[in-house]
Amino acid sequence: MLRPWTFFAASTYPGGLDDPIEDISDRQDLIGWEEGAAGIQAAEWLGRAAPDSAFVYRTNSLVNQFVAAKAGIGLALLPCYLGDSDPGLVRVRPEPLPDLEGEFWIVTHADLKRTARVRAFFEQVGDGLARERDLFEGRMPRTTGCSGMP
């Protein structure tokens, strides 16, 4: 299962962003990770794509970035399943960023996979993920609002 990312803002956010790959360096309203966030592909990509002066808020908590975007503080780079599931956020770039697509895995130790509680977990979570596959793969965009898109 894919795990795509794109930019989100509050549905009431003034101004949009048509193509963050080309003009992200001109933005002055980004929400991102604190400097030194290592091992997070989206944080590393954003650190390369935008200058330090572009950030109005930094935190290593994805939840805090989500909340800040919802509050209208700026644009946040979020996984599509997180941003698309909240009616208070809209995509400001309709398509996910191809550089940030990754896979979503649920794994367990081989010795535990036959235990009842692990089997129950995998059945419950696996069924839920299957039901919400379009959301987790970024195929349920909400693009009305700040970007002016339908």
HELIX and SHEET records of a PDB file:
HELIX    1   1 PRO A   20  ASP A   23  1                                   4    
HELIX    2   2 ILE A   24  ASP A   26  5                                   3    
HELIX    3   3 GLN A   41  ALA A   49  1                                   9    
HELIX    4   4 ASP A   52  ALA A   54  5                                   3    
HELIX    5   5 LEU A   62  LYS A   70  1                                   9    
HELIX    6   6 CYS A   80  GLY A   83  1                                   4    
HELIX    7   7 PRO A   98  LEU A  100  5                                   3    
HELIX    8   8 ALA A  116  ARG A  131  1                                  16    
HELIX    9   9 ARG A  133  PHE A  136  1                                   4    
SHEET    1   A 5 PHE A  55  ARG A  58  0                                        
SHEET    2   A 5 LEU A  30  GLY A  32  1                                        
SHEET    3   A 5 LEU A  75  PRO A  79  1                                        
SHEET    4   A 5 TRP A   5  ALA A  10 -1                                        
SHEET    5   A 5 LEU A  89  ARG A  91 -1                                        
END                                                                             
